[in-house]
Amino acid sequence: MLKAIADRIIVRLDAAETSAVIMPENVLKTRHQGIVESTGPSVIGVHTGDHIVFHRFDELELPQKDLVVIKESSVLAKYE
């Protein structure tokens, strides 16, 4: 299991939604919602298990296809 450090957050991306519309593959790769898996000690705005929306293109992909690392400042909102 990965552990976030500093102001970083590890996010498990939401699965791509299925629909009747066929989307190009590159559109499906631009997911920007997920569940917080781990937070660094400097993170105060979100906690493990929170469902968040984050700024696109700020994420760093990890070897696991469904995990990314973002900065806390990239978090735009969290679901209540």
C-alpha positions as CSV (number, residue, x, y, z in Angstrom):
1,M,0.0,0.0,0.0
2,L,1.2,3.5,-0.9
3,K,1.4,6.2,1.8
4,A,1.1,9.8,0.8
5,I,3.6,12.3,2.2
6,A,3.7,16.1,2.7
7,D,0.7,17.8,1.0
8,R,0.0,14.9,-1.4
9,I,-3.2,12.8,-1.7
10,I,-3.5,9.4,-3.2
11,V,-6.8,9.0,-5.0
12,R,-8.5,5.9,-6.4
13,L,-10.3,7.1,-9.5
14,D,-13.9,6.4,-10.1
15,A,-14.6,3.7,-12.7
16,A,-15.6,5.1,-16.1
17,E,-19.3,5.4,-16.4
18,T,-20.9,3.2,-19.0
19,S,-23.4,4.7,-21.4
20,A,-24.9,4.1,-24.8
21,V,-22.7,6.8,-26.3
22,I,-19.3,5.5,-27.6
23,M,-16.5,7.8,-26.4
24,P,-13.0,8.0,-27.7
25,E,-10.5,6.3,-25.4
26,N,-8.7,9.5,-24.6
27,V,-11.9,11.0,-23.2
28,L,-12.3,8.1,-20.7
29,K,-8.7,8.8,-19.4
30,T,-9.6,12.3,-18.2
31,R,-11.4,11.2,-15.0
32,H,-11.1,13.7,-12.2
33,Q,-13.2,12.2,-9.4
34,G,-12.3,9.6,-6.9
35,I,-12.0,8.4,-3.3
36,V,-9.1,9.5,-1.1
37,E,-7.0,6.4,-0.3
38,S,-4.2,8.1,1.7
39,T,-3.3,11.7,2.8
40,G,0.0,13.2,3.8
41,P,0.5,14.7,7.3
42,S,0.1,18.3,6.0
43,V,-3.3,17.6,4.4
44,I,-6.1,19.1,6.5
45,G,-9.0,19.6,4.0
46,V,-9.8,16.0,3.2
47,H,-9.6,12.6,4.9
48,T,-9.3,9.0,3.8
49,G,-12.6,7.8,2.4
50,D,-13.7,11.2,1.1
51,H,-15.2,11.4,-2.4
52,I,-13.5,14.3,-4.1
53,V,-13.4,16.3,-7.4
54,F,-9.9,17.5,-8.4
55,H,-8.4,19.7,-11.1
56,R,-7.7,17.8,-14.3
57,F,-4.1,17.5,-15.5
58,D,-2.6,18.0,-12.0
59,E,-2.5,14.3,-11.3
60,L,0.5,12.0,-11.5
61,E,-0.4,8.5,-12.6
62,L,0.9,5.6,-10.7
63,P,1.7,2.0,-11.9
64,Q,-1.8,1.0,-10.6
65,K,-4.1,2.2,-13.4
66,D,-6.8,3.4,-11.0
67,L,-4.6,5.4,-8.6
68,V,-3.2,8.9,-9.0
69,V,-1.3,11.3,-6.7
70,I,-2.4,15.0,-6.5
71,K,-1.5,18.0,-4.3
72,E,-4.1,19.1,-1.7
73,S,-4.4,22.4,-3.6
74,S,-5.8,20.5,-6.6
75,V,-8.9,19.4,-4.7
76,L,-11.9,21.4,-5.9
77,A,-14.7,19.9,-3.9
78,K,-15.8,16.9,-1.8
79,Y,-19.1,15.2,-1.7
80,E,-21.0,15.4,1.5
